[in-house]
């Protein structure tokens, strides 16, 4: 009987302690031990979770920034290309406007505006390649002109380009006359930079230094009234029939970038 009473008391006490434990939320020894063991793992998991969230946030921010960068870069490239196009157009307009004005002023409606691509200026030849050819209406023996000055003549023509023999080339010959005294002769190249000679000028003619020489229009190639250069030196040896005259073209062929291509019959100056 006593055993039953003691057992009942023990069970009751256990129930009371259990209820008190549940109600008061006080951890027991086992729970405390489990918490101590689990704490490092939970802390590590929390740090890993925080790192993952931080990396995800950074990745999202990076993706947004990279997308913005690509968009801005594309806009910058488009703007830069537009800028270059405007600069090129502006430079072309500045470089060619004088020739365009000249063409309109002197009725060069049919003249072809060409760009100098390359030059060959040496002891063997003085030539230039122009970016206009038969497809643009260019043909052999057309005259290359810059303002009111003769550059040379076309002697090789291809579909998209032509080759011009410059005034300073030995093969180039232009009938001309002096402005002040109207002395006639033939202007020929020397294959020297900025130098020509005026040949077959009678010793009976008067020659003036610094005088200008113009084309006379004699022949079937070069038109009349275009400047060939100015006289920088002349001499006449005794018993010689002709003057020795050196002419300097006013055009710097090394720097020439554009010219007009036309023919004698198209030009309407006189």
C-alpha distance (Angstrom), angle and dihedral (degrees) to the residues before:
residue distance angle dihedral
X1 . . .
X2 3.81 . .
X3 3.82 90.2 .
X4 3.76 90.0 55.2
X5 3.78 90.9 49.7
X6 3.86 91.3 49.5
X7 3.82 91.7 46.7
X8 3.78 91.6 48.7
X9 3.80 90.3 48.5
X10 3.79 91.6 49.7
X11 3.79 91.7 48.8
X12 3.77 91.1 48.2
X13 3.77 91.5 48.7
X14 3.78 90.1 49.7
X15 3.80 91.4 50.4
X16 3.80 90.6 49.0
X17 3.82 92.0 49.7
X18 3.78 91.1 46.6
X19 3.79 92.5 50.4
X20 3.81 90.4 45.6
X21 3.79 90.1 50.3
X22 3.80 92.1 49.3
X23 3.80 92.6 46.0
X24 3.83 97.2 43.8
X25 3.90 95.2 42.1
X26 3.77 90.4 -139.7
X27 3.82 110.3 159.8
X28 3.66 118.8 -126.0
X29 3.77 128.6 -135.2
X30 3.79 92.5 -91.8
X31 3.76 92.7 51.0
X32 3.79 92.0 46.2
X33 3.78 90.2 51.3
X34 3.83 91.1 48.4
X35 3.80 91.0 48.7
X36 3.81 91.9 51.9
X37 3.79 90.8 50.1
X38 3.83 94.5 44.6
X39 3.82 96.3 45.5
X40 3.86 98.0 81.8
X41 3.78 91.3 47.7
X42 3.79 92.8 47.9
X43 3.80 91.7 46.4
X44 3.82 91.1 49.4
X45 3.78 91.5 47.1
X46 3.80 89.7 50.1
X47 3.80 91.7 50.8
X48 3.80 91.6 47.5
X49 3.79 90.3 48.7
X50 3.80 90.8 49.6
X51 3.81 91.0 48.5
X52 3.81 91.5 49.6
X53 3.80 91.5 49.2
X54 3.82 90.4 47.6
X55 3.81 91.7 49.1
X56 3.78 91.1 48.3
X57 3.80 90.7 50.0
X58 3.80 91.0 48.3
X59 3.82 91.3 47.9
X60 3.77 91.3 51.3
X61 3.81 90.5 48.3
X62 3.83 90.9 46.7
X63 3.80 92.2 49.4
X64 3.80 89.9 51.2
X65 3.80 92.3 47.7
X66 3.81 92.5 46.2
X67 3.80 91.1 49.8
X68 3.80 89.3 50.4
X69 3.82 90.2 47.5
X70 3.81 92.2 52.2
X71 3.80 91.3 48.8
X72 3.82 92.9 48.2
X73 3.79 91.4 44.8
X74 3.78 91.1 53.3
X75 3.79 90.7 48.1
X76 3.81 90.1 48.8
X77 3.81 92.0 50.6
X78 3.79 91.0 49.2
X79 3.80 91.7 48.1
X80 3.81 91.7 47.1
X81 3.80 91.4 49.7
X82 3.79 89.3 49.5
X83 3.81 89.7 48.8
X84 3.80 92.2 51.0
X85 3.78 90.5 47.8
X86 3.79 91.3 51.9
X87 3.82 91.7 46.6
X88 3.80 91.9 49.3
X89 3.80 91.3 47.6
X90 3.78 90.8 47.6
X91 3.82 92.8 49.6
X92 3.80 91.6 46.5
X93 3.80 90.9 49.4
X94 3.80 91.8 47.9
X95 3.80 92.2 47.5
X96 3.79 96.2 46.6
X97 3.79 103.4 32.9
X98 3.81 93.3 88.8
X99 3.79 90.9 52.1
X100 3.80 90.9 46.7
X101 3.81 90.6 50.2
X102 3.80 89.6 47.1
X103 3.80 91.6 49.7
X104 3.80 91.5 51.2
X105 3.80 93.4 43.6
X106 3.77 95.8 51.9
X107 3.79 99.2 36.4
X108 3.79 97.2 -103.9
X109 3.78 91.5 153.7
X110 3.79 93.5 142.5
X111 3.81 97.0 40.6
X112 3.81 115.5 118.4
X113 3.78 118.5 -131.1
X114 3.80 110.9 -138.7
X115 3.78 137.2 179.4
X116 3.80 123.9 -133.1
X117 3.80 107.4 -120.8
X118 3.81 101.5 177.8
X119 3.79 139.5 -6.5
X120 3.79 132.5 -148.0
X121 3.79 109.5 -160.4
X122 3.79 113.5 164.7
X123 3.78 142.1 113.4
X124 3.82 91.7 -73.0
X125 3.79 103.2 47.0
X126 3.79 145.8 -5.8
X127 3.79 108.5 -147.8
X128 3.79 141.4 140.9
X129 3.80 134.5 -154.1
X130 3.83 114.9 -133.2
X131 3.82 123.3 -161.9
X132 3.79 94.3 -126.6
X133 3.79 126.7 85.4
X134 3.79 145.0 159.2
X135 3.81 90.7 -55.4
X136 3.82 87.1 64.0
X137 3.81 95.2 45.0
X138 3.81 98.7 -92.3
X139 3.79 118.9 142.1
X140 3.79 138.0 172.6
X141 3.82 118.4 -71.2
X142 3.77 93.4 26.2
X143 3.79 111.9 142.0
X144 3.81 123.7 -118.1
X145 3.81 110.7 -141.0
X146 3.78 135.2 -176.0
X147 3.82 111.1 -165.9
X148 3.83 104.0 -51.3
X149 3.79 94.7 -22.3
X150 3.77 131.5 95.7
X151 3.79 115.7 -122.0
X152 3.81 97.5 -179.8
X153 3.78 140.5 -85.1
X154 3.80 137.0 -74.1
X155 3.79 111.4 -108.1
X156 3.81 102.3 161.3
X157 3.78 122.1 40.5
X158 3.81 129.4 -171.8
X159 3.81 131.1 174.3
X160 3.81 96.4 -93.4
X161 3.81 104.1 17.9
X162 3.77 143.7 21.2
X163 3.79 138.3 -152.0
X164 3.79 119.2 -124.5
X165 3.79 123.9 -157.1
X166 3.79 104.3 -140.2
X167 3.78 123.2 -132.6
X168 3.82 90.3 -109.9
X169 3.83 93.2 57.4
X170 3.82 113.9 109.5
X171 3.79 90.6 -128.3
X172 3.81 92.9 57.4
X173 3.81 114.9 95.0
X174 3.81 124.8 176.6
X175 3.79 127.9 179.2
X176 3.79 108.9 -126.9
X177 3.80 147.0 162.2
X178 3.78 135.9 -149.3
X179 3.77 116.8 -105.5
X180 3.82 99.8 -137.0
X181 3.81 100.9 41.4
X182 3.83 103.8 17.0
X183 3.79 91.5 -127.5
X184 3.78 108.6 168.9
X185 3.79 129.0 -142.2
X186 3.80 146.0 124.0
X187 3.82 121.2 -77.1
X188 3.81 111.3 -146.0
X189 3.78 132.9 -179.6
X190 3.79 122.5 -115.6
X191 3.82 101.4 -161.2
X192 3.79 86.0 -114.9
X193 3.78 123.7 119.9
X194 3.81 111.8 -92.1
X195 3.81 93.7 -10.7
X196 3.80 134.0 118.8
X197 3.78 134.0 160.5
X198 3.77 128.1 -133.8
X199 3.79 106.5 -142.3
X200 3.79 134.8 -167.3
X201 3.80 95.9 24.4
X202 3.79 106.9 153.9
X203 3.79 117.4 -113.9
X204 3.79 86.7 -130.2
X205 3.81 90.8 66.4
X206 3.77 122.1 90.4
X207 3.81 116.5 -120.9
X208 3.80 125.0 -162.6
X209 3.80 124.0 -162.2
X210 3.83 115.7 -121.3
X211 3.80 88.8 23.9
X212 3.79 117.2 139.2
X213 3.80 124.1 -117.8
X214 3.81 121.4 -146.0
X215 3.78 133.8 -169.9
X216 3.79 113.4 -99.5
X217 3.81 97.5 -153.4
X218 3.80 93.2 -124.2
X219 3.77 109.7 146.0
X220 3.79 131.7 29.7
X221 3.79 101.8 -80.5
X222 3.79 116.6 47.8
X223 3.81 121.1 55.2
X224 3.79 124.8 -133.2
X225 3.77 126.6 -96.0
X226 3.82 103.3 28.0
X227 3.80 121.0 130.5
X228 3.80 117.9 -110.1
X229 3.80 97.6 -179.6
X230 3.78 141.8 -81.3
X231 3.79 131.8 -71.9
X232 3.79 111.0 -106.0
X233 3.83 98.5 170.1
X234 3.77 139.9 6.5
X235 3.80 137.6 174.0
X236 3.77 140.1 173.0
X237 3.78 122.5 -151.2
X238 3.76 118.8 -148.8
X239 3.81 114.3 -89.5
X240 3.81 91.0 11.4
X241 3.79 115.5 129.7
X242 3.78 95.9 -148.5
X243 3.78 139.5 47.5
X244 3.82 120.3 -115.9
X245 3.79 103.6 -130.5
X246 3.82 128.6 179.8
X247 3.79 118.8 -158.0
X248 3.79 129.7 -166.2
X249 3.81 116.4 -153.5
X250 3.79 113.8 -130.8
X251 3.80 91.1 -136.9
X252 3.79 119.0 84.8
X253 3.79 99.2 -139.4
X254 3.80 91.7 -167.1
X255 3.80 90.9 62.9
X256 3.80 99.3 35.2
X257 3.81 110.1 123.5
X258 3.81 106.0 165.8
X259 3.79 137.4 25.0
X260 3.79 141.4 168.1
X261 3.79 121.3 -111.6
X262 3.79 117.4 -150.2
X263 3.79 141.9 139.0
X264 3.75 132.7 -117.1
X265 3.79 93.5 -105.9
X266 3.81 93.2 49.2
X267 3.79 95.3 53.5
X268 3.78 114.4 88.9
X269 3.77 107.2 -172.2
X270 3.81 99.8 121.2
